[in-house]
Amino acid sequence: MIDKLSAAVIALCSTSTTCPWTFEQPLYARVLVLAVHDAAQEHGVRADEMIALAWEESRFRPDARSPRGAVGMLQVMRRFWWYPWCTGKTYRCLRMQSGAGAKAFAHYQRKCRTLPRAIRGYRSGRCGNPVKQTHKVLKTLRRVRVWTGTRS
């Protein structure tokens, strides 16, 4: 599964000029996927869903910062994230960011109950009917699942 998710990360990066540094290279894609996969397992969420969220939130940029205060590749707000200074592409930093994102996403999955509503909750802070940005994440998730050969 790690190899298939790494291939999906490389495929996503090949479709965009905004992919950071060298994630289109197999080694860095694998580091990213290992960090996300480990965090997803720890918090009981699916790694492919986290990959899709990270792509739509920041194009995998670990140094991304939003005007509202969200940080990291998964654009996590402060209440889930204690290490905003860790913005490198090392496994340790990516794992911390992924852990914070997986914790937040697991929270919204429990609270919102369906995947589209959980994505909306993750991105906006409240459950509700899916909006355009939710559909973009779901479209990316479908692409990742096609590339990895997994189903919902």
Summary of the structure (lengths in Angstrom):
residues: 152
radius of gyration: 13.8
end to end distance: 14.6
largest distance: 38.1
contacts: 501
relative contact order: 0.16
helix: 62%
strand: 2%
